Amino acid sequence: MNRTRIYIAFGVVAIFLLAAGLRISSAAEENNGSKATAKTGYAVKKPVFGGACKTCPWGSIADIVKKAMRPYGWDVQVCYNCAGGPEEARLVAGAKMPPPLRPVTGIDLAPTLIPAPPDGPIDFGATGAQYLWSAYQGNHEFSKDPEGPRKMLRMVANIQEPSYYAIAVKADSGITDLRQIVDKRMPVKILASTTGGDNTPMVLEYYGITQEKMASFGGELRMKLSTEARKNIDVVIGWAALENAPEYNMWYDVSQRYDLKFLEMPKDLREKLIRAADLEEQELPVGLLRGVDRPIPTVARTGNVIYGRADMPDEFAYTLAKALDEHQDLFQWANGAMNFSYNIHTVWKAFGVPLHPGAAKYYREKGYMK
């Protein structure tokens, strides 16, 4: 009888130990599983960078960030399809998952330039300085977003990269002012790039150019940038820079295919764009493109801002600012011949977007800012 009780006691203890072991094992597996599922993020030193295609400015910035951070033990994961103008800032601000790969319409772009995105939410990224400022304020392209101003956004580094708004016509077209097109009902073909915000719609509105009006007298207003859309054009309008990004490379093509004459943007139009889009007045430099034979007054912008949210760890922001500073040489070898430059007087500011405290600590230590 006593022996039976002893066996029962041993059995109860064994069952208890087995249950406890299962609980411990289950907890361990759960913890390990949670770590295993955390494929990306700051905690596993694999934050996701929201960029753009490999030949786009934000994609090129992403590659530089990835290389610069590698020596510090960070394996930055890059989303190359997180662009689409203002959309990049929306993805970062909302810590959203990268969008699924989708066909690129209107622009001839090889699929290899947009590989599959990482399997994790966006942690930080790069965008135009104007886009970041607009997202922070909740105006311009972001004015109708239900989220309102994205006050959680914080900048880390502003990398200079100038681009200029350009208006060009065929040299033998006889056009000296785009107002002539509608006034004289000229059946010309216009290639107008709408990448880079709402600037081009404002320019077209200024001159009274619409697709309906152009069609009414045998002309065309083409808003796509495909190779087919560039054929047999008379007028070209849009942002220009010497790089092979989809939004700019039409200028390589058309300036070599046609003899172009570049027109000065009227002062009142320049002032309107500056007020509406936080641009600055500059001159299209001589020789930037074939046909630019004199400085031409226009509007310009500069700055691709590397940024994140307020929840970016201070240590990471500090290291990121440090890595970019110590590896400035990467900018001169950027993919697609991007005209990037690092300026200690401007790297720490982008309009009124708050600087991340981790980055501010680094810039103060270096004496770049007080």
Number of C-alpha atoms within 10 A of each C-alpha: 6 7 8 9 10 11 12 12 12 12 12 12 12 12 12 12 12 12 12 12 12 12 12 12 12 12 12 12 13 12 12 12 11 11 12 12 10 15 15 21 19 16 11 13 15 19 25 28 32 34 29 28 24 22 22 23 29 27 29 26 29 27 21 21 27 17 18 24 20 12 10 12 9 20 20 22 24 27 29 27 24 31 24 13 16 21 16 25 31 19 21 28 26 16 17 14 19 25 15 10 14 9 9 12 10 14 16 13 16 9 13 9 15 20 14 16 19 20 14 20 21 28 26 27 33 33 27 25 25 23 26 28 24 24 26 22 17 20 16 17 16 21 14 10 12 8 12 14 18 21 15 15 25 26 30 31 30 25 28 19 17 17 20 23 21 22 22 26 23 19 16 10 13 10 18 15 14 19 15 13 20 17 10 9 15 15 16 19 21 24 25 23 22 17 18 16 17 14 20 20 14 15 20 17 11 14 16 15 18 15 14 11 16 21 14 12 14 12 19 20 21 17 17 19 22 16 12 11 19 21 13 14 18 22 24 24 21 22 24 23 22 17 21 18 23 18 21 20 15 25 24 16 13 23 18 12 12 16 14 23 22 24 18 18 18 11 13 10 16 22 15 16 22 17 11 13 18 17 18 17 16 17 16 24 14 13 11 14 19 17 18 18 14 12 15 17 20 23 24 22 22 18 24 26 28 28 29 27 21 17 11 19 15 16 12 18 25 19 18 23 25 17 19 21 20 11 14 16 14 19 20 13 14 17 21 15 16 22 19 22 18 19 15 17 9 15 24 24 21 22 11 12 21 19 21 25 19 19 23 24 19 20 22 12 10 13 10 15 16 9
